[in-house]
Each structure stands twice: as structure tokens, then as C-alpha cells.
Amino acid sequence: MDIQVGDLVIRKSHGGDIVFKVTDIFVDDTQQTHCVLKGLHLRLMADSPIDDLEPIEAEHLRNEIVRMENMHNNTLRQVLVRRSREREQIELRRSEATKKFTFFDLPGRVLHLDGDEEYLKMCLKTYNQLNLQAVGRWVEESKQADVIINLLEEIRPDILVFTGHDALIGNGKKDINDINNYRNSKHFVAAVKKARLVEPSRDELVIFAGACQSHFEAILSAGANFASSPNRIFIHAYDPVFIAEKVAFTPINRIVDVSDAITASVTGVDGVGGLETRGKFRLGMPKTPIK
């Protein structure tokens, strides 16, 4: 079968449910050829016998891209509509004495560590579309704990994201409580613990961590505010972004409604969850006139 690194494929045994990119091809101990796969839009790494793979047809790919772009754009529109309503409420609450002043926004700032360079670029573009200041670093999941203390001291974010790829691994029935049965969950746990050495408070530094099928309970126990994946399902590449945005634009005198934050994600309650967390948005005044 003529499949090469970089090709887009589906798995026949799974009914072609997910579009993957082939990132590596290797021969195992039994001399069977396998491919390492990365989800096109889902934060999932997997491997598969090459015989189980089928190159995706152009029409299938086009439909998948259109579907995902529509989902992304719809979520963006919902965020912007929500912000417009919230600003209207702020204006209604302003006193007559302050209505002559123009306010400016200061949302929370994000540091996003991602084990996948392509996903990081996609996320940074979305942060920009959401008018959210974000610094991104492409760091392999196993090395995120090693670099986070220096990055926190350098960037001083309000919101920290650890993500990349993850998956339940092993054959047969898997014990989902055993963190060793996950590809990268132990690395996310280690990174969260390191970050909490710098800032223990969940209100001062808000952390999202995890990827597809991650050990949700272990990541929360390590100190994260939000994590994936409660039902061990696949999560979307943009889920961390929309969770971060909800925290960044919730006023500091309010608690982020957990259900609202989860609803703001692409995947929803099966894919992400978390704890009550104080928002990071501040209003300032007056806004300097542009001359």
C-alpha cells in the first residue's frame, strides 16, 4: 500500500471515524509495518497497521474541513455575541458620573504549551481572533515540566495551558485509574505540579491541562482548574482555547460558572471539566484618546 509520511488517512477497522495524518512509519518486532497517526483536528496520537489504513478521498477531506471550520466559526460567533451582551450589561450598570469616561479591557493573559506545533499555530491564530493576548511555546509533552518554572517567571501569565496529544494505550481491557495506561497524562500531571510550586493558588494562576482521553481526575488532583477528559473521549484542538477565553473574560469579582465554561468548549462535558474558578477580566478607565 502506497502510504507515506504526511498522507491523510482513515482507519478501516474504525469505520473511518477520524481523519489522521501519518507522522511516522515503522516495522515492529513481528516485521509488520505500522504507522504513527496524529488526529487532523482531534488531540489524539495513535498507531495502526498500515494494512488497516486507507488514504482519504478528496471529497471526504473537503467535507471534514468544512465541518470543522463551521464548528470553529460558530463557536467564535457565540463567544463574540456573549461578550457583546456582557458589555451591554456593564454599560447599564455604570453610574452617571462614570458614563463620560471610556473604559478599556484588560483580559487575562495566556501561556500555552503545546506538544504539537501545528495545533499551537491554530490555537494562537484563534487567540488572536478572540482579542486575547497569548504566548505560545511548542514543547514536547514529556519536557513541559522541565521548562515551565522558567517560563512562568519570564511571562507571568494569568492562565496556563498544558496540552498536546494523549491516549489510553495497551491492549485488552484498560484500567482507566492507572496513569501508566496513558500516553502523556503523567507528563501533564508532572507539569501541573511544577507550576503549582511557583503559584499554589488556583485563583492566581488558572491551569488547563490534558488532551484526548487524558486522566481527568489525576490532572485535577495535581492542581489544575480544568482538565480533560472526564469520559476519556477525544477532545478538539481548540477546546483549551475556548476554556481559556471564558476565564480570561470573566470579571475578577465573579466565579466562572463551570457549566458555562464547559459549554464554551467544542467537545462539551464529556471531554472537559473543572472546578469553580475566579475570572481574570478587569475593566480600566479612562481610555487614552487616540490623537
N, C-alpha and C positions, 0 to 999 in steps of 0.2 A: 504494500500500500504506500502510495507516494505522499506521505505526510512529513512535513518538515517543521523545524522550529519557526515560530511566527505564524503558523497557519491557525485559522479559526475552525473549531471542530465541535461536534456534539458526541455524547456517549450513546450508542445504540441501546445498551442494556438499561439505560435510564429514560428511554423514550425521547431523547433529545431535549430534555427539560432546561438545560443550561448551556449557554454558549461559552466556550473556553478558548483561550489562546494557548498554543503549545509553547512552553518555555524551555523544555529540555527533552532529550530522547536518550534512553539508556537501555542497556541489556542487563537483566537480573541474573541471579545465580543459576537459574534454570535455562539460561540462554533465550528467554522470552523478551521481546522488545516492548518497553513501556515508554509512555510519555508523561512528563510532568505538566500539569494543566493549571491555568490561572483563570478564574472567572472574568468574563468581559466586564460585567457590572457588579458582580457579587464578590464579596471579600472572602473568597474560597480558593484554597490550593488543594489539588488532588492529583493522583496519578492513575493511569489506566493502561491496560494492554493496548498496544497500537491497533490490534485487530478489532477492538470494540469502538474505535473512533471512526467518525465519518466527517469529511470536510463539509462545512456548512454551505448551503446553496445561497446564491446572491439574494434571492427573494426572501429567504428566511432571515438573513442578516439584516436586510433593509427593514423588515418588519420589526425585528428586535431593537434596532437602533431607534426607529420611530417611536416604538412603545416606551422605551426608556427615556427618550428625550421628552416625550409628552408628560411622563410621570414627573420628571425633574422640573419642567417648566410649570406644571400645575402646582407643585409644592412651592416653588418660588413665588408664584402669584398669591397663594394662600398666605405666605409669610408677609408679603408686602401689604395685602389687604388688612391683615391683623395689625400690623404696625400703624397703618393709617387710622384704624379705629381707635387704637390706644392713644395716638397723638390727639385725636379729636376729644377724647375724654380728659386728657391733660389740659387742653385749652379751655374746656368747660369749667374745670376746677380752679383755674387761675383767678386771682383776685384782681379787682380793677386797678390796683396800684402797680401790679406787675405786667399788665397787658401792654404797656407801652414799650416793654423790653422784648428783645428777641432771644429765645433760648437756643442753646446748641446742645448736641447729643454727645455723650461720651459712653459708648457701649464697652463691655468687657473686651479685653484683648486676648487673642488665642495663640497658643503654641501647639502646633500639630506635628507629631512624629508619626511617620507612615513607613511601613516596611515595603511599600510598593510605589515606585517613582511615578508611574502613570496615574495611579489613583490620587497621589498627592497633588499632581498638577491639576487634575479635575477638581479636587476639593478647593485648592487655592483660587481657582477661577470662580467657583461658586461663592466662596467667602467674599470675593471682590464684588460679585453681583449683588450680594446682600449688604454691601457697605460696611463690612466687618473687617477690622484690622487683624490680620493673621500672619504669623511667621511659620513657615513650613520647613521641615528637615526630613530628608529621606534617610532613614536609619533602619537597618535590618532589625527585625523583632528581637532577636537574641542579644542585640547590642544596645537596645534603648535604655536599659537600666544603667549601663556604663556611662552614658553621656548626659543623662537627664539633670544631674545636680549642676554641672557647669552651665547647661542651657538655661536652667531656671534662674541662676544667679545673673546670667547675661541678659535675659529677655524680660524677666519678671512678669509673666502673663497672669491674667485672671482666670483663664480657662486652659486646661491642658488636655490634649487628646493623644492617646497611645492607640494606634491601630495598624492594620496591615492585613495579614491573612491568618486564618486558623482553621482547624477542622478536628473532628473526632477521628482518631486513627485506630488501626488494628482491625483484625478480622473477628467475625462472630459477634456475640453479644458484648456490648461495651459498657463498662461501669462508668456512668457519667460523673460519679463523685470522685473518681481517681484522676487527678490532674495530669498524671503521666499518660493518660489516654488522649491527650490533646496535643496538637502540633505546636502551638505557641502560647497557650494560656499561661503556662508557668513563667514565660518571659514577660507577659503583661502584668502578672502579679508582682514579679520582682521589680519592674519599672515603677508601678504604683507605690510600692513600699519605699523605694528610694526617694521618690518625690515627696512622700509624707515625712521623710527625715528633714527636708527643707521647710515644708509648711504642713504641720499636722492638721490644721483646721479645714474641714470640708467646706466651710463658708468662705474662707480666704482664698483657697485655691480649689477650683471645681475641676474634677477629673472625670473624663470619659475614657474607658479602655475596653478593648476587645475587638473581635472580628467575627467571621462566620463560625457558629457553633461553639463559641468560647464558653469557658466555665464561669458563668454569670456569678454564682454565689462566692466563689473564691476571689474573684476580682473585686467585688463589693467589700468583702471582708478585709481585703488588703488595704482599703481606704478610698476606693473610687466612689464618686457620687452616682455615676451612670455606667452601665456596662451592658455587654451582650454575652450570651444570648439565652434568655430565660428558658425558652423551649428548644434550645440547641438547633435553631434553624439558620439558614443563610441570611446575612444582612446585606443591605445595599451599600455601595461605595460611598453614598452621600449621607448615610444615617448619622455619622458623628458630626457632620457639618450642621445639620438641622437641629440636633440636640444642643450643640454649642451656641447656635444663633439664639435659640429660645432663652438660654441662660444669659447670654450677653445683652439681650434687650429687655429682660425683666428688671424693673426698678429694684434698687438695693433695699428698699423698705418693704419688699414683697417676697414671699416664698414662691419659687417656681412650682406651679401645680404639676405634679409628676405625670398625671394623665395627659395634661396638655403638652408636656414636653415629648412624651412618647407618641402622641398623635401627630406631632410635628415631624416625626421621622418618616421615612419612606416605608419601612418594614412594619412598624407598629409594635404592639405589646408582646407579640411572640418573639420578636427579635431584639428589642432593647427594653431596659427597665432601669429603675434607680430609686433614689431617696429624695425626700424633701430638701431643697437647696435654696439658699438666698440668691436673688438675682444680682447682676453685675452692672446694670444700666444706671447712669447718672445724668441728670439734666444740669446744665450750667447756664449762667447768664452774667452779663449781657453778651450777645454775639457781636464781635467786632465788625463794623460795617466794611464792606468791600468798596474800595475807592478806585 
